[in-house]
Amino acid sequence: MPRIPPSTIRQAHHISPHAAALLPVCRDLPSALNELRWVREHVRQLTPPASSSSLWTEELHVASLCRRRGRGEPLQYILGTQPFGGLELKCRPGVFIPRPEPEAYTTHLAALIQHSHLLGPSPQSLSILDLCTGTGCIALLLYSLLARTIPDLHVHGIDISPYAVDLSKENARHNNLAITTTPPGRSLVFSQADIFSDTALLGALTSSRDLPSQPPLDVLVCNPPYVSRWGYSRQTAQSVRRYEPKIAQVPMVEYPGDHTPEDVFYARLLDIAARLGPRVLLCEVGDLGQALRVVEMAL
């Protein structure tokens, strides 16, 4: 990583000590000033109306958050939220932070379903299963986008982490997609289950909807752990390794078959897809090489 020019460091100190504290992680002054603005806006939402004491308290709070950020802690954990499409998602340590790539392909998938006849013209009924749901970002964004045009919509997110499941439910409420207030004919559900256990997965699928029968699955989507142990130790950013859960990035399980350790989730996903029969299977991969290996597994 190239060193920050001394002139940039001096300029940051001249503008604000908070900007200087952010510079080691932001690497350039415009980015540091941008993050400082977000931190100030966040603190002002928490601080009482302006007074001499509250302004001093605000500055102390800003300084504390900037020091945390300067040590590499993700801004999303510090501010507590992350935009995702039209949603604002709460973020907490222990649950992987949503990235721009899932936001892009989730929005694209919704557009394909609504406008490109991916599942036929103007579908009136749709069932979606989101595995490794994390914050619930993919499930919630699909629900919010598709509920506008599909009256019979069922979205189910599953994660092995109870913390992630609790956070996904909280994000549903935070974005006025509360599970308890979904209209008749729709369902938005989050469950805790190990997707490598047939018993746990089947139990989650059959017990979490108040429906006469399980609707056929149309879409299976998953952003699984797919980073190799070598890639995690050599290529993953230090702040990600230090602060975000490793279990959401590196596969920690074994699965029968001839595949590399980082591909085990794809082998399991393909088996699940073979049993549930979705018309669409969408999963994120790490690079072209991994994508080609997944295609070979599927053929």
C-alpha positions in Angstrom: 0.0 0.0 0.0 1.5 3.4 -1.0 2.3 5.9 1.7 0.1 8.9 2.2 2.0 12.0 1.1 3.2 14.2 4.0 1.5 17.2 2.3 -1.9 15.4 2.5 -1.3 14.6 6.2 -0.5 18.3 6.9 -3.5 19.5 5.0 -5.8 17.1 6.8 -4.5 18.3 10.2 -5.0 21.9 9.1 -8.6 21.2 8.1 -9.6 19.1 11.1 -8.0 16.7 13.5 -10.9 14.4 12.8 -10.1 14.3 9.1 -6.5 13.4 10.1 -7.7 10.6 12.2 -9.7 9.2 9.3 -6.9 9.5 6.8 -5.0 6.2 7.5 -8.1 4.2 6.5 -9.5 6.5 3.8 -6.1 7.1 2.2 -7.1 10.4 0.5 -8.5 13.7 1.8 -11.8 13.8 -0.2 -12.7 10.4 1.2 -11.8 11.4 4.7 -13.8 14.5 4.5 -16.8 12.6 3.1 -16.7 10.1 5.9 -16.3 12.9 8.5 -19.5 14.4 7.1 -21.3 11.1 7.6 -20.0 10.7 11.1 -21.1 14.3 12.0 -24.6 13.7 10.6 -24.9 10.5 12.6 -23.8 12.2 15.8 -26.1 15.1 15.3 -29.0 12.8 15.1 -28.1 11.4 18.5 -27.2 14.8 20.2 -29.8 17.1 21.8 -30.4 20.6 20.3 -27.4 22.8 20.1 -26.0 24.3 23.4 -22.5 24.9 24.5 -22.4 21.6 26.5 -24.0 19.6 23.7 -21.6 21.0 21.1 -18.7 19.9 23.3 -20.3 16.5 23.8 -20.9 16.2 20.0 -17.2 17.0 19.3 -16.1 14.4 21.8 -18.4 11.8 20.2 -17.2 12.7 16.7 -13.6 12.3 17.8 -14.3 8.9 19.4 -16.0 7.6 16.3 -13.3 8.9 14.0 -10.6 7.2 16.1 -12.5 3.9 15.8 -12.8 4.3 12.1 -9.1 5.3 11.8 -8.2 2.0 13.4 -10.0 0.2 10.6 -13.4 -0.5 12.1 -16.0 -0.6 9.3 -18.0 2.6 9.0 -21.2 0.6 8.7 -20.6 -0.9 12.2 -19.8 2.6 13.6 -22.9 4.3 12.1 -25.0 1.2 12.5 -26.6 1.3 9.0 -25.9 0.7 5.3 -28.0 1.7 2.3 -29.0 -1.2 0.1 -31.2 -0.3 -2.9 -34.1 1.7 -1.5 -33.6 0.2 2.0 -31.6 1.3 5.0 -30.2 -1.8 6.7 -29.0 -2.0 10.2 -25.5 -3.5 10.6 -23.9 -5.0 13.7 -20.7 -6.8 14.5 -21.1 -10.5 14.0 -23.1 -10.2 10.8 -21.4 -9.6 7.4 -21.9 -6.1 5.9 -23.9 -5.9 2.7 -21.8 -5.1 -0.4 -22.6 -3.2 -3.6 -22.4 -6.3 -5.8 -25.4 -8.1 -4.2 -27.3 -4.8 -4.3 -26.7 -4.6 -8.1 -27.6 -8.2 -9.0 -30.6 -8.3 -6.7 -32.0 -5.2 -8.4 -31.2 -6.7 -11.8 -33.0 -10.0 -10.8 -36.1 -8.1 -9.7 -36.1 -6.2 -13.0 -35.7 -9.4 -15.0 -38.7 -11.0 -13.2 -40.9 -7.9 -13.6 -40.0 -6.8 -17.1 -38.1 -9.5 -19.0 -40.4 -12.5 -18.7 -37.8 -14.4 -16.8 -40.6 -16.4 -15.1 -43.3 -15.6 -17.7 -45.2 -12.5 -18.4 -46.6 -10.6 -15.3 -46.3 -13.4 -12.7 -48.9 -13.2 -10.1 -47.4 -15.7 -7.7 -43.8 -16.1 -6.7 -41.8 -18.0 -4.1 -38.2 -17.1 -3.3 -35.7 -18.8 -1.0 -32.6 -16.8 0.1 -29.9 -18.9 1.8 -27.1 -17.4 3.9 -29.3 -14.4 4.2 -27.1 -12.4 6.7 -28.7 -9.0 7.3 -31.6 -10.1 5.1 -30.5 -7.7 2.4 -31.3 -9.8 -0.6 -34.5 -11.2 0.7 -35.8 -7.8 1.9 -34.8 -5.9 -1.3 -36.5 -8.6 -3.5 -39.6 -8.4 -1.4 -39.7 -4.6 -1.4 -39.3 -4.4 -5.2 -41.5 -7.3 -6.2 -44.4 -6.7 -3.8 -45.4 -3.7 -5.9 -46.5 -6.0 -8.8 -46.8 -9.6 -7.5 -49.8 -10.1 -5.1 -49.0 -13.6 -4.1 -45.4 -13.2 -3.0 -43.5 -15.5 -0.5 -39.9 -14.7 0.5 -38.0 -16.8 3.0 -34.5 -16.1 4.3 -32.4 -18.7 6.1 -29.1 -18.3 8.0 -27.1 -20.5 10.4 -26.5 -17.6 12.7 -29.2 -16.7 15.2 -27.7 -13.2 15.4 -28.2 -12.8 11.6 -31.7 -14.0 11.8 -32.6 -11.6 14.6 -31.0 -8.7 12.6 -32.8 -9.6 9.4 -36.1 -9.5 11.3 -35.2 -6.2 12.8 -34.3 -4.9 9.3 -37.8 -6.0 8.1 -39.4 -3.9 10.8 -37.0 -1.0 10.3 -38.0 -0.8 6.6 -41.7 -1.2 7.3 -41.7 -4.7 5.9 -42.7 -6.1 9.3 -43.3 -9.8 9.1 -46.4 -9.6 11.3 -48.1 -7.0 9.0 -47.6 -8.6 5.5 -50.9 -8.5 3.5 -52.9 -11.7 3.1 -51.4 -13.9 0.3 -47.9 -12.8 1.1 -45.2 -13.9 3.5 -41.8 -12.7 4.6 -40.0 -15.1 6.9 -36.6 -15.5 8.4 -35.4 -18.7 10.0 -32.3 -20.2 11.6 -31.1 -23.4 10.1 -27.9 -25.2 9.0 -28.4 -25.6 5.2 -26.0 -28.6 5.2 -28.5 -30.5 7.4 -31.4 -31.9 5.4 -33.4 -32.2 8.6 -32.8 -28.6 9.7 -33.4 -27.2 6.3 -36.6 -29.1 5.7 -37.9 -28.2 9.2 -37.3 -24.5 8.5 -39.0 -24.7 5.1 -42.1 -26.5 6.4 -42.7 -24.9 9.8 -42.2 -21.2 9.2 -45.2 -20.3 7.0 -48.8 -20.1 7.9 -49.9 -21.5 4.6 -52.1 -24.5 3.7 -49.2 -26.0 1.7 -45.7 -25.1 0.7 -45.7 -23.1 -2.5 -43.5 -24.4 -5.3 -40.1 -22.7 -5.3 -39.5 -20.3 -8.2 -36.2 -18.6 -7.2 -33.3 -19.8 -5.1 -30.7 -17.2 -4.3 -27.5 -17.3 -2.2 -24.5 -15.3 -1.4 -22.5 -18.0 0.3 -19.0 -18.1 1.9 -16.7 -18.7 -1.0 -13.2 -17.3 -0.1 -10.4 -19.8 0.1 -8.3 -19.9 3.3 -5.3 -18.7 1.3 -7.2 -15.9 -0.2 -8.6 -14.9 3.2 -5.1 -14.7 4.8 -3.4 -13.1 1.8 -5.9 -11.0 -0.2 -8.8 -10.1 2.2 -8.5 -6.6 3.7 -7.1 -6.5 7.2 -10.2 -4.6 8.5 -12.5 -7.2 7.0 -10.5 -10.0 8.7 -10.4 -8.2 12.0 -14.0 -7.0 12.3 -16.3 -9.1 10.1 -17.3 -12.7 10.8 -15.0 -15.2 9.1 -17.8 -17.8 8.9 -19.6 -15.5 6.4 -16.5 -15.5 4.1 -14.6 -18.8 4.4 -16.4 -22.2 4.2 -16.0 -24.0 7.5 -17.7 -27.2 6.5 -17.0 -30.3 4.5 -19.3 -31.9 1.9 -18.9 -35.1 -0.1 -17.6 -34.8 -3.6 -14.6 -33.8 -5.7 -14.4 -30.0 -5.2 -12.1 -27.5 -3.7 -12.8 -26.4 -0.1 -14.0 -23.0 -1.1 -16.6 -24.5 -3.4 -18.4 -26.7 -0.9 -21.4 -24.3 -0.6 -22.0 -24.5 -4.4 -22.0 -28.3 -4.3 -24.6 -28.1 -1.5 -26.7 -25.4 -3.3 -26.8 -27.5 -6.5 -28.1 -30.5 -4.4 -30.7 -28.3 -2.7 -31.8 -27.0 -6.1 -32.1 -30.5 -7.5 -34.5 -31.4 -4.7 -36.5 -28.2 -4.5 -36.6 -27.5 -8.3 -36.4 -23.7 -8.6 -36.8 -22.2 -12.0 -34.0 -19.7 -11.3 -30.8 -20.3 -9.3 -28.7 -17.2 -8.6 -25.5 -17.3 -6.5 -22.5 -15.0 -6.1 -19.0 -16.3 -6.9 -15.6 -14.9 -6.1 -14.0 -14.9 -9.6 -14.2 -16.3 -13.1 -12.3 -19.4 -12.1 -14.8 -20.2 -9.4 -17.7 -19.5 -11.7 -16.3 -22.0 -14.3 -16.0 -24.6 -11.5 -19.6 -24.1 -10.5 -20.7 -24.4 -14.1 -18.8 -27.7 -14.3 -20.5 -29.0 -11.2 -23.9 -28.0 -12.6 -23.4 -29.8 -16.0 
